[in-house]
Amino acid sequence: MEEKQFTYLIEAYKIAISYTDSFSNRMYSRFNILLTLDVALGGVITGLLGKSSSTMYIICALGLILSVILYLQSAQDKFILKQNITRVNAIRKIIEFTLKRDDIPALFSPLDATDTGASNFTYENIFSWRSNRFSVTRIPVILSFLFIVFWSVVLLII
């Protein structure tokens, strides 16, 4: 591989890592904003208990719409983040092959059996455990889905 191509690969690797890092930060910022709005609407609806049902209906409908948006965003963000990590690591593997080395820092390298897929749950103690079912990128999707259920139930009740 000529020097120009190798330099291009290194720059592509750096840019891909930077983009994935920025995307992850934006993803959690969006989630936090929408989650805050969803919880705030829950607080408003609690304050309106016993008041006009039309106002409660509007607030619940807004909460449901917001939760659906949060769910769609979270599910797609999780997918995109996984694709970005795969792309970055593919570039890293090309660089490692070119250099005949296998020690270039990975954007995501397996930490334990949970990462490699050998286990769905790794437990050290009550304060230190990992789960594929409740991973950091899956929690926004799960939480938004629970909000959809919550707002749907409240809409059925009022």
Residue pairs with C-beta under 8 A, 6 or more apart in sequence:
1 98
6 95
6 98
9 91
9 94
9 95
9 98
10 95
12 91
13 88
13 91
13 92
13 95
16 84
16 87
16 88
16 91
16 107
17 88
17 107
19 84
20 81
20 84
20 85
20 88
20 107
23 80
23 81
23 84
24 81
27 77
27 81
30 73
30 77
31 70
31 73
31 74
31 77
31 140
34 66
34 69
34 70
34 73
34 144
35 70
35 140
35 143
37 66
38 63
38 66
38 67
38 70
38 144
38 147
41 59
41 62
41 63
41 66
42 63
42 150
44 59
45 56
45 59
45 60
45 63
45 154
48 55
48 56
48 59
49 56
53 158
56 158
57 155
57 158
60 151
60 154
60 155
60 158
61 155
63 147
63 150
63 151
63 154
64 148
64 151
64 152
64 155
66 147
67 144
67 147
67 148
67 150
67 151
68 148
70 140
70 143
70 144
70 147
71 141
71 144
71 145
71 147
71 148
73 144
74 140
74 141
74 143
74 144
75 141
77 137
77 140
78 137
78 138
78 140
78 141
81 137
82 137
85 107
85 108
88 107
88 108
89 106
89 107
89 108
92 104
92 106
92 107
95 104
96 102
96 103
96 104
108 115
109 115
110 116
112 119
112 122
112 130
113 119
113 122
114 120
114 121
114 122
114 130
114 131
114 132
117 132
120 131
120 132
120 133
121 129
121 130
121 131
121 132
121 133
122 129
122 130
122 131
123 129
132 138
134 142
